[in-house]
Amino acid sequence: MHPGRLLLAASLTALPVTRSAAQILAPEIERRAAAVDAKVVAWRRDLHQHPELSNRETRTGKLVAEHLRALGLEVRYPVAHTGVVGVLKGARPGPVIALRADIDALPVTEEVDLPFKSTARAQYNGQEVGVMHACGHDMHTAMLMGAAEVLAGMKARLQGTVVFVFQPAEEGVPVGEKGGAPQMIREGVLENPKVDAIFGLHVFADYPLGDVAYRPRGIMASSDRFGLVVKGRQTHGAMPWGGVDPIVVSSQIVTSLQTIVSRQVDLTATPAVVTVATIHGGVRFNIIPDSVAMTGTIRVFDPKVREQVIAAARRTAEQVAASGGATAQLTLGTDPNFVTFNDPALTERLRPTLERVAGAGRAYVGRQTTTAEDFSHYQQKVPGVFVFLGVTPPGTDPLTAARNHSPRFFADERALPVGTRLLANVAVDYLNGAK
């Protein structure tokens, strides 16, 4: 084919341009990533051994900020309390892509016997708790730090800008505080420079080591945190007829809430979950308390079903309580997570990159999961893609492996090189192949 015709054909679609950029720059990404692999492992182990809870990630934020400054990036710190934003401008003008990692840990006491096992303790909701990176955010942070070093070394070959977003409080902010992705957005993380697209990944026990699972449209559910207070009338435990027992009423409400999903939602159309996760009431064995407090979560994939489930939960709690002579009040948390929605066009455009980095047969369409992510807030503002990176080692069945948020969650660090390369390649392919 004549060179002029070849150039014209390439300009008609973004996909061949993206592949051309990949063919040219992928070897350099590989070389630079190999040089930083040992650092990524060291960062991950350090972060794992020193986890910090949401909105308290002071050590982590400082570590990240110092690294990005050493790379010569424009750095904003702190953002949304403890977050970090680094901006890398390529040598040539072009689009802007954001890469995001979350940096917080969970109030979980680690039970995995590692040389770098966490023994950290902290205060959470008035209780002393163990702290653990039980969801793999230590890996996310380390991989993005590695990708930043890779891409900073390629600045002269980048056409556009990369925004590195190290976000605190993905696991949810303490009561009465603001934070997470919503606060990052409020503080301008998607502006100046204005982000055109955003990409993120999450290590996940549900997939084998090194596999990459993506899904166009909804990949993770929306998430609402609810509180439910049942008020009765305190009395002696030996004379329950002298009051109204909120514990009995609460147990009836918990059972009745389960009928919302099993009997009121069309499960052939979309999944839904209503979970009561905590219940507290009473201080003594022979006193029926005045009230009981519960908390839980609602997960759905459809906005209309979300409204239906919330209304049904409120109605069920109030009417069951009334039948026992009690009252119930359901309240929703602020900044609920939306459905993590992968833009179909952007997902298709990045699919060749995912397949190339993961290897033959290792990148594929994954299933929906009723876990949730505040990455969804970014996707409400700009097109985004969020994928899962498998971390369950060979010889362990992902179906029986300890899940994320478990004290026995184990993430095989041999997934780290895949994640670092994935982040770097997505950025380069998007920038150098963008129309």
C-alpha positions in Angstrom: 0.0 0.0 0.0 1.2 3.5 -0.8 2.5 5.3 2.4 -0.1 8.1 2.0 -3.0 5.6 1.8 -1.7 3.8 4.8 -1.6 7.0 6.8 -5.1 7.9 5.7 -6.4 4.4 6.7 -4.8 4.7 10.1 -6.4 8.1 10.7 -9.9 6.7 10.2 -10.0 4.8 13.5 -8.3 5.1 16.8 -7.5 1.4 17.2 -4.7 1.1 14.6 -3.1 4.3 16.0 -3.2 2.9 19.5 -1.6 -0.3 18.4 1.1 1.6 16.5 1.9 3.6 19.6 2.0 0.4 21.6 4.4 -1.3 19.2 6.8 1.7 19.4 6.7 2.4 23.1 5.8 -0.9 24.8 9.4 -2.1 24.8 10.6 1.0 26.6 7.8 0.7 29.1 8.8 -2.9 29.7 12.5 -1.9 30.2 11.6 0.9 32.6 9.1 -1.2 34.5 11.6 -4.0 35.0 14.0 -1.5 36.5 11.4 -0.4 39.0 9.9 -3.8 39.9 12.0 -4.2 43.1 11.1 -0.8 44.3 7.4 -1.5 43.8 7.7 -4.7 46.0 9.6 -2.7 48.7 7.0 0.1 48.7 4.2 -2.4 48.9 5.8 -4.3 51.9 6.5 -1.0 53.7 2.9 0.2 53.2 1.5 -3.1 54.2 3.5 -3.0 57.5 2.3 0.5 58.2 -1.4 0.7 57.2 -3.5 3.8 58.0 -7.3 4.2 58.3 -9.4 6.4 56.1 -8.7 10.1 56.4 -5.7 9.3 58.6 -3.2 8.3 55.9 -0.6 10.9 56.9 2.5 8.7 56.6 1.3 7.2 53.3 0.5 10.6 51.8 3.9 12.0 52.7 5.7 9.0 51.2 3.8 9.3 48.0 4.3 13.1 47.8 8.0 12.9 48.3 8.3 10.2 45.6 6.4 12.3 43.0 8.4 15.4 43.8 11.6 13.5 43.3 10.4 12.5 39.9 9.9 16.2 39.0 6.1 16.1 38.9 3.8 19.0 39.8 2.5 17.9 43.2 -0.5 18.9 45.2 -0.5 17.7 48.8 -2.5 17.3 50.9 -5.8 17.0 48.9 -9.0 15.8 50.7 -7.1 15.6 54.0 -4.2 13.2 53.1 -4.4 12.6 49.3 -1.8 13.4 46.7 -2.2 14.5 43.1 0.8 14.5 40.7 0.8 16.0 37.2 3.1 14.8 34.5 3.1 16.9 31.3 4.4 15.3 28.2 6.7 17.0 25.8 3.8 17.5 23.3 0.3 18.8 23.9 -2.5 16.2 23.9 -5.3 14.8 26.0 -5.3 14.2 29.8 -5.7 10.8 31.5 -5.9 10.3 35.2 -4.7 7.1 36.9 -6.1 6.5 40.4 -5.0 4.4 43.4 -6.6 4.3 46.8 -4.3 4.5 49.9 -6.4 3.6 53.0 -6.6 0.4 55.0 -9.3 -1.3 57.1 -10.0 -1.8 60.8 -9.0 -5.5 60.5 -6.5 -7.4 62.6 -4.2 -9.3 60.2 -4.0 -13.1 60.6 -1.7 -13.8 57.6 1.8 -14.8 58.8 4.1 -12.5 56.7 7.5 -11.1 57.4 5.9 -7.7 56.9 2.7 -8.5 58.7 0.8 -5.5 60.1 0.7 -5.1 63.9 -0.7 -1.6 63.7 -3.4 -0.5 66.1 -5.7 2.6 65.9 -8.9 4.1 67.2 -12.0 3.5 65.0 -15.5 4.5 66.1 -14.4 4.8 69.7 -12.8 1.3 69.7 -9.2 0.2 69.5 -8.8 -2.0 66.5 -6.1 -3.7 64.4 -5.3 -2.1 61.1 -4.6 -4.1 57.9 -4.4 -3.5 54.2 -7.1 -6.2 53.9 -8.3 -4.9 50.5 -5.0 -4.5 48.7 -4.7 -0.7 48.6 -1.1 -1.0 49.5 -0.6 -2.8 46.2 -2.6 -0.1 44.3 -0.4 2.6 45.8 2.9 0.9 45.1 1.9 0.0 41.5 0.9 3.6 40.7 4.1 4.9 42.3 6.0 2.5 40.0 4.0 3.6 37.0 4.7 7.2 37.8 8.4 6.5 37.7 8.1 4.7 34.5 6.1 7.4 32.8 8.2 10.3 34.2 11.2 8.7 32.5 9.3 8.8 29.2 8.2 12.4 29.4 9.8 13.4 26.1 7.8 10.7 24.3 4.4 11.5 25.8 1.7 13.4 23.9 -0.5 14.8 26.6 -0.7 14.8 30.4 -1.0 12.1 33.1 -2.6 12.9 36.4 -1.7 10.5 39.2 -4.5 10.4 41.8 -3.6 8.9 45.2 -6.9 9.0 47.0 -7.7 8.5 50.7 -10.8 7.1 52.3 -12.1 4.8 49.6 -13.3 2.5 52.3 -15.6 5.2 53.7 -15.0 8.3 55.9 -15.4 8.4 59.6 -18.8 9.5 60.9 -19.2 13.3 60.5 -16.3 13.7 58.1 -16.0 14.3 54.4 -13.5 12.5 52.2 -12.8 10.0 49.5 -13.5 10.5 45.8 -16.3 13.0 46.3 -14.0 15.2 48.3 -11.2 14.8 45.8 -13.6 16.0 43.1 -14.8 18.9 45.2 -11.2 20.0 45.6 -10.6 20.0 41.8 -8.7 16.7 41.1 -10.4 16.5 37.6 -9.7 20.1 36.8 -6.6 22.1 35.9 -5.7 20.2 33.9 -9.2 19.0 32.9 -9.2 15.2 32.8 -10.6 13.5 29.7 -10.6 10.0 31.0 -9.7 8.1 34.1 -8.5 4.5 34.7 -8.2 2.4 37.8 -7.6 -1.1 38.9 -8.3 -3.2 42.0 -6.6 -6.4 43.1 -9.2 -9.1 43.7 -9.2 -12.5 45.3 -11.9 -13.7 42.9 -9.5 -14.1 40.0 -6.3 -16.1 39.4 -2.9 -14.5 39.8 -2.2 -12.0 36.9 -5.6 -12.3 35.2 -7.3 -9.0 34.2 -11.1 -8.8 34.3 -13.0 -6.0 32.7 -16.6 -5.4 31.9 -18.3 -2.7 29.8 -21.1 -0.8 31.6 -21.8 -1.9 35.2 -19.0 -3.9 36.8 -19.6 -3.0 40.5 -22.8 -2.2 42.3 -24.0 1.1 43.8 -23.7 1.3 47.6 -25.8 3.0 50.2 -24.9 3.0 53.9 -27.9 3.1 56.1 -28.6 3.5 59.8 -31.7 2.2 61.5 -32.8 3.2 65.0 -35.6 1.3 66.7 -37.1 2.9 69.7 -39.2 1.0 72.3 -39.7 1.6 76.0 -37.3 0.4 78.6 -38.4 -2.1 81.3 -37.3 -4.9 83.5 -36.3 -8.0 81.6 -38.5 -10.1 83.9 -41.5 -8.0 83.1 -41.5 -7.4 79.3 -45.1 -6.4 79.3 -44.2 -3.3 81.1 -42.5 -1.8 78.1 -41.8 -2.2 74.4 -39.0 -4.5 73.5 -36.9 -3.0 70.6 -34.7 -6.1 70.5 -37.5 -8.4 69.5 -38.8 -5.8 67.1 -35.3 -5.3 65.6 -35.0 -9.1 65.0 -38.3 -9.0 63.1 -37.1 -6.1 61.0 -33.9 -7.8 60.1 -35.8 -10.9 58.9 -38.4 -8.8 57.1 -35.8 -6.7 55.3 -34.5 -9.9 53.6 -37.9 -10.3 51.8 -37.3 -7.1 49.9 -34.7 -8.8 47.7 -36.3 -12.3 47.7 -39.9 -11.2 47.1 -40.0 -7.6 45.8 -37.1 -7.2 43.3 -37.1 -8.8 39.9 -33.9 -10.8 40.2 -34.1 -11.9 36.6 -33.4 -8.3 35.7 -30.8 -7.2 38.2 -29.1 -8.4 41.4 -29.7 -6.6 44.7 -28.5 -7.0 48.3 -29.8 -5.7 51.6 -27.4 -6.5 54.5 -27.7 -5.6 58.2 -24.1 -5.6 59.4 -24.2 -4.3 62.9 -26.8 -4.3 65.7 -26.3 -2.8 69.1 -28.7 -2.6 72.0 -28.8 -2.9 75.8 -26.2 -2.9 78.6 -27.4 -5.6 81.0 -28.9 -9.1 80.9 -32.0 -8.2 82.8 -32.9 -4.8 81.3 -34.9 -4.5 78.1 -33.3 -1.4 76.5 -35.0 1.7 75.2 -33.6 1.5 71.7 -31.5 -0.6 69.3 -29.2 0.8 66.6 -28.4 -1.0 63.4 -26.3 -0.3 60.3 -26.1 -1.9 56.9 -25.7 -1.6 53.2 -27.9 -1.7 50.1 -26.3 -2.8 46.8 -28.0 -2.6 43.4 -27.1 -2.0 39.7 -30.1 0.1 38.6 -31.0 3.6 39.9 -34.7 2.8 39.8 -34.2 -0.4 41.7 -32.2 1.6 44.2 -35.1 3.9 44.8 -37.4 0.9 45.1 -35.3 -0.9 47.6 -34.7 2.1 49.8 -38.4 2.9 49.9 -39.2 -0.7 50.7 -36.6 -0.8 53.5 -38.0 2.3 55.1 -41.5 1.1 54.8 -40.7 -2.3 56.1 -38.8 -1.0 59.1 -41.5 1.5 60.1 -44.5 -0.8 59.7 -42.9 -3.8 61.4 -41.9 -1.5 64.3 -45.4 -0.1 64.5 -46.9 -3.6 64.7 -44.9 -4.1 67.9 -45.7 -0.7 69.4 -42.2 0.7 68.6 -40.9 3.2 66.0 -38.1 3.0 63.5 -36.2 5.6 61.6 -34.0 4.8 58.6 -31.3 7.3 57.5 -28.9 7.1 54.6 -25.2 8.0 54.6 -23.9 10.9 52.6 -22.0 10.5 49.3 -23.3 7.0 48.4 -21.4 5.2 45.7 -22.9 4.9 42.2 -22.7 1.9 40.0 -19.1 1.6 38.8 -19.9 2.1 35.1 -17.2 1.4 32.5 -17.7 3.6 29.5 -18.3 1.1 26.6 -16.4 2.9 23.9 -13.4 3.6 26.2 -13.5 0.0 27.4 -13.3 -1.3 23.9 -10.6 1.1 23.0 -8.4 0.0 25.9 -9.2 -3.7 25.5 -6.2 -4.4 23.2 -3.9 -2.9 25.8 -5.4 -5.0 28.6 -5.0 -8.2 26.5 -1.4 -7.3 25.4 -0.2 -6.6 29.0 -2.0 -9.6 30.6 -1.0 -12.1 27.9 -2.9 -14.5 25.8 -6.2 -15.5 27.3 -5.5 -13.6 30.6 -7.7 -10.6 30.0 -11.4 -11.2 29.6 -14.9 -10.0 30.5 -15.5 -10.6 34.2 -18.8 -10.9 36.1 -20.6 -8.2 37.9 -19.9 -8.0 41.6 -22.0 -6.5 44.4 -18.9 -4.9 46.0 -18.8 -1.2 45.4 -16.2 1.5 44.7 -16.1 5.3 45.1 -14.2 5.3 41.8 -17.8 5.5 40.5 -17.9 9.2 41.5 -15.1 10.0 38.9 -17.1 8.1 36.3 -20.0 10.4 36.9 -17.8 13.3 35.7 -15.6 11.8 32.9 -15.5 8.5 31.0 -13.7 5.9 33.0 -12.6 2.2 33.0 -12.1 0.1 36.2 -10.7 -3.4 36.1 -9.8 -6.2 38.4 -6.3 -7.8 38.8 -6.2 -11.3 40.1 -4.0 -12.0 43.1 -4.9 -15.5 44.1 -1.8 -17.7 43.7 -1.7 -20.9 41.6 -2.9 -23.9 43.5 -5.5 -21.9 45.4 -9.1 -21.9 44.2 -10.3 -18.3 43.9 -13.8 -19.5 44.9 -12.4 -20.6 48.3 -9.7 -18.1 48.8 -10.1 -15.6 51.6 -11.8 -12.6 50.2 -10.9 -8.9 50.2 -11.7 -7.5 53.7 -10.9 -10.8 55.4 -8.2 -10.9 58.1 -6.8 -13.8 56.1 -6.8 -12.0 52.7 -3.5 -12.8 50.9 -2.5 -10.9 47.8 0.3 -12.6 45.8 2.8 -9.8 45.1 3.7 -11.5 41.8 0.7 -9.5 40.5 2.6 -6.2 41.1 4.5 -6.2 37.8 1.3 -6.8 35.9 -0.4 -3.8 37.6 2.5 -1.5 37.1 2.8 -2.3 33.4 -1.0 -2.1 33.0 -1.2 1.4 34.4 1.8 2.7 32.3 0.6 1.1 29.1 -2.9 2.3 29.4 -1.7 5.9 29.9 0.7 5.7 26.9 -1.7 4.0 24.6 -4.5 6.4 25.5 -2.4 9.6 25.1 -0.5 8.6 22.0 -3.5 7.0 20.3 -6.2 9.6 21.2 -8.1 11.3 18.5 
